Amino acid sequence: MTVVKETFQPIQARGSSHIARFQFDPETDTLHVWFAGGDEGDYLNVPVAVYRAWTQASESFGKYWVRHIKDRYAYVGA
């Protein structure tokens, strides 16, 4: 039986003044974020449900990031 792993393409955060794009790595539960100012980094041990909720949130990408990701998960800047 072949197991197909889910892949996640980068998401463009259109309309956000804080977030440029983001991508999730399901093998490491790492959320890589590119910021509008040019910085980028990884949030560690992020549940896939948090990533999926971010892609479908009715609030802006920046507001979701502040409320649900920014200070809740360890961050490692690139």
MODELLER restraints for C-alpha pairs under 7 A, 6 or more apart:
rsr = mdl.restraints
at = mdl.atoms
rsr.add(forms.Gaussian(group=physical.xy_distance, feature=features.Distance(at['CA:8:A'], at['CA:23:A']), mean=6.48, stdev=0.5))
rsr.add(forms.Gaussian(group=physical.xy_distance, feature=features.Distance(at['CA:8:A'], at['CA:24:A']), mean=5.90, stdev=0.5))
rsr.add(forms.Gaussian(group=physical.xy_distance, feature=features.Distance(at['CA:8:A'], at['CA:25:A']), mean=6.91, stdev=0.5))
rsr.add(forms.Gaussian(group=physical.xy_distance, feature=features.Distance(at['CA:9:A'], at['CA:23:A']), mean=6.19, stdev=0.5))
rsr.add(forms.Gaussian(group=physical.xy_distance, feature=features.Distance(at['CA:10:A'], at['CA:21:A']), mean=6.44, stdev=0.5))
rsr.add(forms.Gaussian(group=physical.xy_distance, feature=features.Distance(at['CA:10:A'], at['CA:22:A']), mean=5.44, stdev=0.5))
rsr.add(forms.Gaussian(group=physical.xy_distance, feature=features.Distance(at['CA:10:A'], at['CA:23:A']), mean=4.43, stdev=0.5))
rsr.add(forms.Gaussian(group=physical.xy_distance, feature=features.Distance(at['CA:11:A'], at['CA:21:A']), mean=5.30, stdev=0.5))
rsr.add(forms.Gaussian(group=physical.xy_distance, feature=features.Distance(at['CA:11:A'], at['CA:22:A']), mean=5.36, stdev=0.5))
rsr.add(forms.Gaussian(group=physical.xy_distance, feature=features.Distance(at['CA:11:A'], at['CA:23:A']), mean=6.22, stdev=0.5))
rsr.add(forms.Gaussian(group=physical.xy_distance, feature=features.Distance(at['CA:12:A'], at['CA:20:A']), mean=6.18, stdev=0.5))
rsr.add(forms.Gaussian(group=physical.xy_distance, feature=features.Distance(at['CA:12:A'], at['CA:21:A']), mean=4.37, stdev=0.5))
rsr.add(forms.Gaussian(group=physical.xy_distance, feature=features.Distance(at['CA:12:A'], at['CA:22:A']), mean=6.87, stdev=0.5))
rsr.add(forms.Gaussian(group=physical.xy_distance, feature=features.Distance(at['CA:13:A'], at['CA:19:A']), mean=5.99, stdev=0.5))
rsr.add(forms.Gaussian(group=physical.xy_distance, feature=features.Distance(at['CA:13:A'], at['CA:20:A']), mean=5.23, stdev=0.5))
rsr.add(forms.Gaussian(group=physical.xy_distance, feature=features.Distance(at['CA:13:A'], at['CA:21:A']), mean=4.99, stdev=0.5))
rsr.add(forms.Gaussian(group=physical.xy_distance, feature=features.Distance(at['CA:13:A'], at['CA:61:A']), mean=6.32, stdev=0.5))
rsr.add(forms.Gaussian(group=physical.xy_distance, feature=features.Distance(at['CA:16:A'], at['CA:60:A']), mean=6.85, stdev=0.5))
rsr.add(forms.Gaussian(group=physical.xy_distance, feature=features.Distance(at['CA:16:A'], at['CA:61:A']), mean=6.15, stdev=0.5))
rsr.add(forms.Gaussian(group=physical.xy_distance, feature=features.Distance(at['CA:16:A'], at['CA:62:A']), mean=6.07, stdev=0.5))
rsr.add(forms.Gaussian(group=physical.xy_distance, feature=features.Distance(at['CA:17:A'], at['CA:36:A']), mean=6.27, stdev=0.5))
rsr.add(forms.Gaussian(group=physical.xy_distance, feature=features.Distance(at['CA:18:A'], at['CA:35:A']), mean=5.84, stdev=0.5))
rsr.add(forms.Gaussian(group=physical.xy_distance, feature=features.Distance(at['CA:18:A'], at['CA:36:A']), mean=5.14, stdev=0.5))
rsr.add(forms.Gaussian(group=physical.xy_distance, feature=features.Distance(at['CA:18:A'], at['CA:62:A']), mean=5.67, stdev=0.5))
rsr.add(forms.Gaussian(group=physical.xy_distance, feature=features.Distance(at['CA:19:A'], at['CA:34:A']), mean=6.33, stdev=0.5))
rsr.add(forms.Gaussian(group=physical.xy_distance, feature=features.Distance(at['CA:19:A'], at['CA:35:A']), mean=4.47, stdev=0.5))
rsr.add(forms.Gaussian(group=physical.xy_distance, feature=features.Distance(at['CA:19:A'], at['CA:36:A']), mean=5.10, stdev=0.5))
rsr.add(forms.Gaussian(group=physical.xy_distance, feature=features.Distance(at['CA:19:A'], at['CA:61:A']), mean=6.81, stdev=0.5))
rsr.add(forms.Gaussian(group=physical.xy_distance, feature=features.Distance(at['CA:19:A'], at['CA:62:A']), mean=6.07, stdev=0.5))
rsr.add(forms.Gaussian(group=physical.xy_distance, feature=features.Distance(at['CA:20:A'], at['CA:34:A']), mean=5.45, stdev=0.5))
rsr.add(forms.Gaussian(group=physical.xy_distance, feature=features.Distance(at['CA:20:A'], at['CA:35:A']), mean=5.02, stdev=0.5))
rsr.add(forms.Gaussian(group=physical.xy_distance, feature=features.Distance(at['CA:20:A'], at['CA:36:A']), mean=4.68, stdev=0.5))
rsr.add(forms.Gaussian(group=physical.xy_distance, feature=features.Distance(at['CA:21:A'], at['CA:33:A']), mean=6.09, stdev=0.5))
rsr.add(forms.Gaussian(group=physical.xy_distance, feature=features.Distance(at['CA:21:A'], at['CA:34:A']), mean=5.27, stdev=0.5))
rsr.add(forms.Gaussian(group=physical.xy_distance, feature=features.Distance(at['CA:22:A'], at['CA:31:A']), mean=6.97, stdev=0.5))
rsr.add(forms.Gaussian(group=physical.xy_distance, feature=features.Distance(at['CA:22:A'], at['CA:32:A']), mean=5.52, stdev=0.5))
rsr.add(forms.Gaussian(group=physical.xy_distance, feature=features.Distance(at['CA:22:A'], at['CA:33:A']), mean=4.35, stdev=0.5))
rsr.add(forms.Gaussian(group=physical.xy_distance, feature=features.Distance(at['CA:22:A'], at['CA:34:A']), mean=5.98, stdev=0.5))
rsr.add(forms.Gaussian(group=physical.xy_distance, feature=features.Distance(at['CA:23:A'], at['CA:31:A']), mean=5.81, stdev=0.5))
rsr.add(forms.Gaussian(group=physical.xy_distance, feature=features.Distance(at['CA:23:A'], at['CA:32:A']), mean=5.23, stdev=0.5))
rsr.add(forms.Gaussian(group=physical.xy_distance, feature=features.Distance(at['CA:23:A'], at['CA:33:A']), mean=6.62, stdev=0.5))
rsr.add(forms.Gaussian(group=physical.xy_distance, feature=features.Distance(at['CA:24:A'], at['CA:30:A']), mean=5.86, stdev=0.5))
rsr.add(forms.Gaussian(group=physical.xy_distance, feature=features.Distance(at['CA:24:A'], at['CA:31:A']), mean=4.52, stdev=0.5))
rsr.add(forms.Gaussian(group=physical.xy_distance, feature=features.Distance(at['CA:24:A'], at['CA:32:A']), mean=6.22, stdev=0.5))
rsr.add(forms.Gaussian(group=physical.xy_distance, feature=features.Distance(at['CA:24:A'], at['CA:51:A']), mean=6.94, stdev=0.5))
rsr.add(forms.Gaussian(group=physical.xy_distance, feature=features.Distance(at['CA:25:A'], at['CA:31:A']), mean=6.38, stdev=0.5))
rsr.add(forms.Gaussian(group=physical.xy_distance, feature=features.Distance(at['CA:26:A'], at['CA:48:A']), mean=6.98, stdev=0.5))
rsr.add(forms.Gaussian(group=physical.xy_distance, feature=features.Distance(at['CA:29:A'], at['CA:44:A']), mean=6.43, stdev=0.5))
rsr.add(forms.Gaussian(group=physical.xy_distance, feature=features.Distance(at['CA:29:A'], at['CA:45:A']), mean=4.91, stdev=0.5))
rsr.add(forms.Gaussian(group=physical.xy_distance, feature=features.Distance(at['CA:29:A'], at['CA:46:A']), mean=5.28, stdev=0.5))
rsr.add(forms.Gaussian(group=physical.xy_distance, feature=features.Distance(at['CA:29:A'], at['CA:47:A']), mean=6.26, stdev=0.5))
rsr.add(forms.Gaussian(group=physical.xy_distance, feature=features.Distance(at['CA:29:A'], at['CA:48:A']), mean=6.92, stdev=0.5))
rsr.add(forms.Gaussian(group=physical.xy_distance, feature=features.Distance(at['CA:30:A'], at['CA:42:A']), mean=6.23, stdev=0.5))
rsr.add(forms.Gaussian(group=physical.xy_distance, feature=features.Distance(at['CA:30:A'], at['CA:43:A']), mean=5.70, stdev=0.5))
rsr.add(forms.Gaussian(group=physical.xy_distance, feature=features.Distance(at['CA:30:A'], at['CA:44:A']), mean=4.83, stdev=0.5))
rsr.add(forms.Gaussian(group=physical.xy_distance, feature=features.Distance(at['CA:30:A'], at['CA:45:A']), mean=5.87, stdev=0.5))
rsr.add(forms.Gaussian(group=physical.xy_distance, feature=features.Distance(at['CA:30:A'], at['CA:46:A']), mean=5.99, stdev=0.5))
rsr.add(forms.Gaussian(group=physical.xy_distance, feature=features.Distance(at['CA:31:A'], at['CA:42:A']), mean=5.49, stdev=0.5))
rsr.add(forms.Gaussian(group=physical.xy_distance, feature=features.Distance(at['CA:31:A'], at['CA:43:A']), mean=5.05, stdev=0.5))
rsr.add(forms.Gaussian(group=physical.xy_distance, feature=features.Distance(at['CA:31:A'], at['CA:44:A']), mean=6.61, stdev=0.5))
rsr.add(forms.Gaussian(group=physical.xy_distance, feature=features.Distance(at['CA:31:A'], at['CA:46:A']), mean=6.53, stdev=0.5))
rsr.add(forms.Gaussian(group=physical.xy_distance, feature=features.Distance(at['CA:32:A'], at['CA:41:A']), mean=5.66, stdev=0.5))
rsr.add(forms.Gaussian(group=physical.xy_distance, feature=features.Distance(at['CA:32:A'], at['CA:42:A']), mean=4.40, stdev=0.5))
rsr.add(forms.Gaussian(group=physical.xy_distance, feature=features.Distance(at['CA:32:A'], at['CA:43:A']), mean=6.39, stdev=0.5))
rsr.add(forms.Gaussian(group=physical.xy_distance, feature=features.Distance(at['CA:33:A'], at['CA:40:A']), mean=5.50, stdev=0.5))
rsr.add(forms.Gaussian(group=physical.xy_distance, feature=features.Distance(at['CA:33:A'], at['CA:41:A']), mean=5.56, stdev=0.5))
rsr.add(forms.Gaussian(group=physical.xy_distance, feature=features.Distance(at['CA:33:A'], at['CA:42:A']), mean=6.25, stdev=0.5))
rsr.add(forms.Gaussian(group=physical.xy_distance, feature=features.Distance(at['CA:34:A'], at['CA:40:A']), mean=4.29, stdev=0.5))
rsr.add(forms.Gaussian(group=physical.xy_distance, feature=features.Distance(at['CA:34:A'], at['CA:41:A']), mean=6.76, stdev=0.5))
rsr.add(forms.Gaussian(group=physical.xy_distance, feature=features.Distance(at['CA:40:A'], at['CA:77:A']), mean=6.16, stdev=0.5))
rsr.add(forms.Gaussian(group=physical.xy_distance, feature=features.Distance(at['CA:40:A'], at['CA:78:A']), mean=5.73, stdev=0.5))
rsr.add(forms.Gaussian(group=physical.xy_distance, feature=features.Distance(at['CA:41:A'], at['CA:75:A']), mean=6.90, stdev=0.5))
rsr.add(forms.Gaussian(group=physical.xy_distance, feature=features.Distance(at['CA:41:A'], at['CA:76:A']), mean=5.57, stdev=0.5))
rsr.add(forms.Gaussian(group=physical.xy_distance, feature=features.Distance(at['CA:41:A'], at['CA:77:A']), mean=4.11, stdev=0.5))
rsr.add(forms.Gaussian(group=physical.xy_distance, feature=features.Distance(at['CA:41:A'], at['CA:78:A']), mean=4.82, stdev=0.5))
rsr.add(forms.Gaussian(group=physical.xy_distance, feature=features.Distance(at['CA:42:A'], at['CA:75:A']), mean=5.61, stdev=0.5))
rsr.add(forms.Gaussian(group=physical.xy_distance, feature=features.Distance(at['CA:42:A'], at['CA:76:A']), mean=5.22, stdev=0.5))
rsr.add(forms.Gaussian(group=physical.xy_distance, feature=features.Distance(at['CA:42:A'], at['CA:77:A']), mean=6.36, stdev=0.5))
rsr.add(forms.Gaussian(group=physical.xy_distance, feature=features.Distance(at['CA:43:A'], at['CA:73:A']), mean=5.79, stdev=0.5))
rsr.add(forms.Gaussian(group=physical.xy_distance, feature=features.Distance(at['CA:43:A'], at['CA:74:A']), mean=5.54, stdev=0.5))
rsr.add(forms.Gaussian(group=physical.xy_distance, feature=features.Distance(at['CA:43:A'], at['CA:75:A']), mean=4.55, stdev=0.5))
rsr.add(forms.Gaussian(group=physical.xy_distance, feature=features.Distance(at['CA:43:A'], at['CA:76:A']), mean=6.54, stdev=0.5))
rsr.add(forms.Gaussian(group=physical.xy_distance, feature=features.Distance(at['CA:44:A'], at['CA:73:A']), mean=6.04, stdev=0.5))
rsr.add(forms.Gaussian(group=physical.xy_distance, feature=features.Distance(at['CA:44:A'], at['CA:74:A']), mean=5.41, stdev=0.5))
rsr.add(forms.Gaussian(group=physical.xy_distance, feature=features.Distance(at['CA:44:A'], at['CA:75:A']), mean=6.41, stdev=0.5))
rsr.add(forms.Gaussian(group=physical.xy_distance, feature=features.Distance(at['CA:45:A'], at['CA:73:A']), mean=6.96, stdev=0.5))
rsr.add(forms.Gaussian(group=physical.xy_distance, feature=features.Distance(at['CA:46:A'], at['CA:73:A']), mean=6.78, stdev=0.5))
rsr.add(forms.Gaussian(group=physical.xy_distance, feature=features.Distance(at['CA:54:A'], at['CA:64:A']), mean=6.50, stdev=0.5))
